[in-house]
Amino acid sequence: MEGNKSIHRSDEQRNLYKALVKDYESDKIILDTYRDVVTLKRRHDDDADKDEEPSVGSDRGSKRRREGKEPELTSAPKEKAT
């Protein structure tokens, strides 16, 4: 009985492997087809950036406190028990 299970498992593994190879080949064809297009497009974008002046540092990500306002406490401070 175990012999039948191993044969079944072997067939399943073989089918999974064939499907994996088929998908790999499909992905490889797609990547080979579009790789040249992406490379050319990137090069074109890089050339356009060289003509522009360097950007001034942005204030993105900086955190500034509002002047005159202190953060309010949400609860009163608890006294330590002795």
Number of C-alpha atoms within 10 A of each C-alpha: 5 7 8 9 10 11 11 12 12 12 12 12 12 12 12 12 12 12 12 12 12 12 12 12 12 12 12 11 12 11 12 11 11 10 12 11 10 12 11 11 11 11 10 11 11 11 10 9 10 9 8 8 7 8 6 6 6 7 7 6 6 6 7 6 8 8 6 5 7 8 7 6 7 6 6 6 7 6 6 5 4 3
